[in-house]
């Protein structure tokens, strides 16, 4: 899709009730379970992975990507590769055991004292469809940026793992694939996204795209889109929505614009599915932590999209022509050969739920003071405890004023107080840009992650900074290139 000129950031709304619910019985969930959680997490291998379920249903995975876990019970190979900034060395991250969760300790040790990016996401299907930084395309040049390797910390089955945090400008692609569906042939796709991390840019996609990185016209793509752009199709509420990117259009149903049956879907861990057959497509969604799937749309393809002309490249975080204005977080996803049955998709959802995705890192939702590394008596302070947009965020003596100094470090990456978010003014990522309080809107300029004592904005890679290490009351905070100095160190709750 071409990059949209406007960005629409809105607060996520609760997902409304669905008409069609695919109920998954508890027995099915146990049979399809990937990981069994206990009070003391164990590195237990999966009895089945999503791709084992698809294979049993006659719709085998032809690509399987995840930085959090193995998607086959027997898979023990590398999940992804990271590169560290200090010496440009790389290492592969594999599961703790066959069929298990990623060994995050390997990454933590390798990246200690420096920063890392995800350079490659390996295909577990055996087809070699690995994702690397996307080259330039018709909409934007390249190569694209690479995801900060520590910006999307979670747990799976009680074990620490990392997702793929896509900031605008980041993107992954494979144009030379093997066995990916092309033409008008049928396929199914699913992905697990962070339902609270999105924007109105084009286009946070995962799936089938053009092999030449250009917009080749209607029907040359079939990818899962997640976000709240309204340039083409959209659903009910304010978004985000799961939609199908089929090139020259994001579709929430057969109609070009509003399809009210496609609801706002903003579960913290969201299951998003697209199924595409011959003049038939479907959109399914659900909570990756509990319950079954709902069918948001099932019907004929939009006018001009039959037959399809799929080309078989794979994209993540971008549009088919390398439009790269979107952001989002990806944990796992697959592409199959064939249109999966409802029972197969329900079993896959049960497997996802049983895997045990949960939030991790980012302070665990704790509330308290954020104390400067320059002085233990200096705190981050919301001036006069005001919730007004643009209110100054500053250094002030720690004085116990809860309204001004009791910040909540949320597991979705935001830092909040008085009903607003810690915000980089105007999403300007240049050194010296001041931080302020602003209505939470899902923007990448409101995301923070704790790294080695610093608070880092993943989109810019820059740190929350106390200018010149000042302890003067009223000194407004800013962002600056991370240096490791004490004026960029913070003790969080």
N, C-alpha and C positions, 0 to 999 in steps of 0.2 A: 504494500500500500504506500501511497505517497504521504509524505510527512504533512501533518495538519499544521496550519498556521497558528491556531489558537490552542491554548491549554486550558482544560477545565478541571480544577481541583475542588472536590467537594468532600465533606465528611461522609464517611460510610454510614449507611442506614442499616437497620436490622433487616434481615432477609425475610420476606413475607412468605406465608404458607404457600406450598405448591399444590397444584391440582393432581399431578400424577406422581405418586410416591412408590418407588420400588422397595418394598419392605424386605429387609435381609434378616432372616431368622438367626437367633443366637447360635444355633448349631452350625449353620453355614459359616458364620464368622469364625468359629473355632476351627472348622475344617480348613478354611482358607487363610488362617492366621499366619502372618509372617514372623512375628516375634511375640513371645509370651512374656509379659512384664510381671515382676515379682517385687516384693519389698526391697530386695537387694538385687539390682539388675545384673543379669548374667549375659555373657556374650554367646547367646544361644543361636544356632543356625535356624534358618527358616525351614518349615516343613514344605512350604510352597511359596513361590514368588509370583508376582503379577504375570510374568511372562510364561511361567509354567501353566497358569490358569488359562491364558490366551491360547497356548499351544493345545491344551486339552480340549478347548472349544473349537479347534480347527482354524484359528486366526492367529497364527504365530507372530511374535514380535520380529520385526525386521530392523528395528533400532530401539535401544533401551539405554536411557541416560539418567544417572542419579549421582549426586555427590554425598548422599546421606546413607544409602544402603544398597545391597545387592538386590537385583530384581529377578534373579533366578535362585532357586534353592542351592544349586551346585556352584554358583559363580563365586570365585575367589580371586579374580584378577583385579587390576587397578580400576578404581572408580573415576579418579581425576588426578590431574597433575597441578602442582603449585610451583611458582617461581618466586624467590625472595629477592628483595631489592638490594640487599647488602653486597651480593656477589653474582647475582643472576643465575645462581644454581637452581636446579629443579629436582623435585622428587615426586613420586607417585604415592597416592593415598589409596589403600586397599581396605577391604572389610576386615573386621576383627577375626572373622572366621567365614568359611563358605556360607553364603546366603545371609550374612550378618550385616551389622551396621558398620559404617566407616570408622576407621581407626583414627579418630581426631587427634589422639596424642602424638601420632607421627607428625601431623601438620604443626601442632603446637610447639613441639621440640624443634622442628626444622625452621620455623618462622620466629622463634624466640629472639627478641631484641631487634627485630626488623619488621618490615611489612611484606606481605605476600599477595600475589594475584593468582587466579585460576587460569592456567594457560590452555588446558585441554580437558574435555569431559569425554571419557571413553565410552564406546558403544559396547554394551554387555552382550549383544545378540550374536556376536561372532562375525558380523558383516563388515566390521571395520569402519563404521560410520561415526567417526569421532568428531567432536565439535571443537574448533579452534577459533581464534579471533577472526571476525568476518572481514573480508576485503571490501573495498569501496564498491558502490553500485550507482544506479541511475539517480537516486535521491541524495546521496551523500558519499563523500570520500571515505577512505579507510587507510590502513586497517583500523578496525574499531577498538575501543578500549576493552580492558579485561576486568572482570569482577574482583573486587577486594575479597580475599579469601576468608576473612574473619567477620565480615559485616552481617552475616545472617546465621548466627549461632542458634541452634535448637537442640532438642533431645529427641531420640527415636528409641523407643523401648527402654528409656532411662539412660541411654548412652549419648554423650555429647556428639554432635555432628554439625556440619556447616552446609548451608544452602548457597545458591548463586544469586547474589545481590546485584541486579542490573540497574545501574544509574544511566541517565540519558547519555548517549555516546558509546555505551558498551554494547557488545553483540558478538554472537558466536554463529558459525555456519560450517556446513560441509556441502560443497557443490559437486563432489565426485563420489557419489554414494553407490551402494550395492544393494540390490533387491528392494529398494523403496518403490512403492506403488507409483505408477505413472499413468497418463491418459485418463480414461474414464473408469479405471479399475477401482475396486472398493477398498477402503481402509478404515481403521479406527485409530484414534489418538486420545491419550489422556495425559494430564499433567497435574502436579500438586503445586499450588501457588500460595503465597502469603496474601490472603484476601484483604489485608489492610494496607498493602504497599502497591500503589498504582497511581496513574495520572491520566490526563487527557491527551497525551501525545501519541503519535503513531510510530511504531505499533509494537506492543509487547506480545509477541507471538511465539508459539512453539509448534513446529510441524513442517508440512510439505510446501516447498517454494520453488521459484525459478532457479535454474542452474547457471544463468548468466548474470544474476544480480540486478536485473532490470525488470520494470513493469511490462510484462508481455501480454497483458490484457486479461479480460474476464475468464476465470476458470483455470488459470495457470498456477494457482496456489490452493492449498487446503490446510489451514493452520488454525490452532486454537488461539484466539485473542482474549486478553483480559485487561480491562481498564474502563474508563468512563468517557471516552470520546463519543461525540454525537454527530460527527460530520456525515456519516453514512447511516448505518443502522444503530438502534439502541433499544433498551428495554424499559421496564417500568422503574419508577423511583429515580434516584440520582446516581445509580451505579455504585461500584463497578458491575459490569456484565460479562458473562461468558458469551462470546460470539465466534462465528466462523469467518476467518479472513480468506476469501476466495479470489482475491485480487480485484482492484477497482471497486471494492465494497466490503465493509464489515457487516455481517448479517446476523440478526437476532431471530430471524424467521424468514419466511418467503418475501414479505414486504420489504421495501427498500429502507424505510425509516423505522417508526415505532412498531414493535411487536410486544404488546403489553404482557404476554405470557412469559416473557424472558425476564425474570426478576433480578433486582439488585442482589448480588451474592457476595457477602463480605466476611465469611468465616475466616478466622485467623489462619487455619489451614483449609484451603478450598480444593476440592476435587473438581476438575474441569475436563469434560469429554466432548469430542466431536466425532461423529460417525458420518462417513460419506460413501454412498453407493451410486448406482445408476439412476439418476433423477430422483435421488432420495438422500436426505441428510437429517441429522439429529444433533441436538445440543442437550447434554446432561450435566447436572451439577450436584454437589453435595458437600457435607461437612466431612473433612478427612479425619476428624477425630471421633465421630459418632454417626450412627444412623445409616440410611441407605441413600439412593440416588433419586433425583427428581428429573423428569423429562420436561425440559423447558421449551423444546420445540422438536417436532418430528413431522416431516412432510416433504413435498417436492422442492426441488431447488429453485432459487429465484430465476426470473426470466433472463435469458442470455447465458446461463451457467449449465446448460445441458446440451451436448455432452461436456464433461470436464476435460481439461487439457493439462493435467498435473505433470510437473517435470521431474520431481523426485529429489530436489535438494532438501536440506534440513536447516532450519533457522531457529535461533533462540534469542529473544529479547529485541528483535528488529522486525521490520517488514521485508517483503520479498525483494524490494529495490534498495535495501539497506537504509530505509527510513529509520532513524535511531533517536527519536525524541521521547521515547517512552521509558518508564522505569517499572520495576517489579522484582519479585523474588521467586525463583524456581527451585524445587527440591528434587523432583523426579518426574520422568515422563517416558512414554513409549509410543511407537508407531507400529501398526500391525499390517499384515496382508490379509484383507478381508473385512467384512462388516460384522463386528462382534454381536453375538446374541445378547438379549436382555439378561439372561441368566449368567452369562459370562461376565458382563459388566458389573452385575450385582456382586458376584464372587470377588472380582477385582476390588471393588469398593470395600467389601468386608476385609480383604487382605490389608488394604491401606489403613483402615481403622485399627485393625489388630496390631499393626506395626508400632503404634503408640507415639505418634508425633505430638510434641509438646514444646512450649516455649522454653528458651534457655538463654542465659547471658543477659546482657543489658540491664542488670540490676534486679531481675526477677520481679519487677513491679513494686519494689521497695520505695518507701517515702521517708525523707529526712533531709538533712543539710548536705550540700555539696561544698566541700571545704577546699580552699586553695592550697596548692603545694608550696606556695611562697611563705604562707603563715597559717598556722592552725587556728588563728583567731579571725581569719578573713573568709567570708562565705560568698557564694553566688547568690545574688539578691534580685528579686523582682521589685523594682522601685515602687515604694508606697503600696505594695500588695495590690496593684491595679491590674484588672483583667483587660484593659483597653488595648486594642491593636496598636503596635508600635511602641509599647511601653519599654523603657530602658531596662536591660538586664546588666547588672553592675556588680562590682566588688563592694562589700559592706561588712563592717564588723559583725561577727556572728553574735546575734543578740536574742535569739530565741523567738523571733517574730515568725510564727508559722505561716502566716499569709504571704510573707515575702521570701522566706528561706526554706520552707519545707517542699522540696521538689519531689516529684514521683518519676523514677527512672523506669519506664515501661518496657515490657518485653517486645513491643512492636517497634522499638527503636526511637520512640519519642521521649522527650523529657518535658513534663508538664507541671503547671502551677496555675492557680486562679482561673482555670478553665481554658488556658491557652498553652501553646507549645513553644519551646525554645527554638527560635527561627533565625536563619541567616538572611538578613535583610535583602529583599528583592531577588533571592536566589542568585546573588552575585558571589561567585566563589573566588574573587580576587583577595589577596592578602590585605588585611586591614578592614574588611567589611564587618560592620558592627552586627552584633546579635541583639535580638529583641524578643518580645512576646508577641505572638500572633495566633489567631484562630487556627486550630489544627486542621490541616487540609490534605494530608497524605503526600505532601511534596517532599522531594528528596532533600530540600534545604531544611527540613525538620527532622532528619534522621541522624542519630548519633550512636556510636558504638564504643564501648570501653576497651582500650588497647594499651597495655603496659602502663596503666595509670593515667593515660590521656583520654579525652573525649574526642573522637574522630568523626567527622562527617564523611560517610563513605562516598558520596557523589563527588566531592572535591578532593578527598584524601587529606584535608587540612584539619587542624586541631583547634579546639576552643582555647583561646589565648587571653591571658591577663596582660594588657600592654605594658611592656617594660617591667613586669613583675610588681606592679604598683599595689600597695595596700591602702591607698587613699580612698576613703569612702566616696562612692559615686563614679568611680572609673568604669566606663562602659566596656564590656568584654567584646572580643572580636574573633575572627578566624585568622590563622596564619599557618604557613608551612610548618609541619611538625618538626620539632628540633630536639625533643626529649628534655628540654629545660624545665625547671621547677615551675615556671609561670604557665606551663601547659599540663601540669599534673593536678589531678583532682581526686579527692576521696569521696566516693559516692555511697549512698545508703546501701 
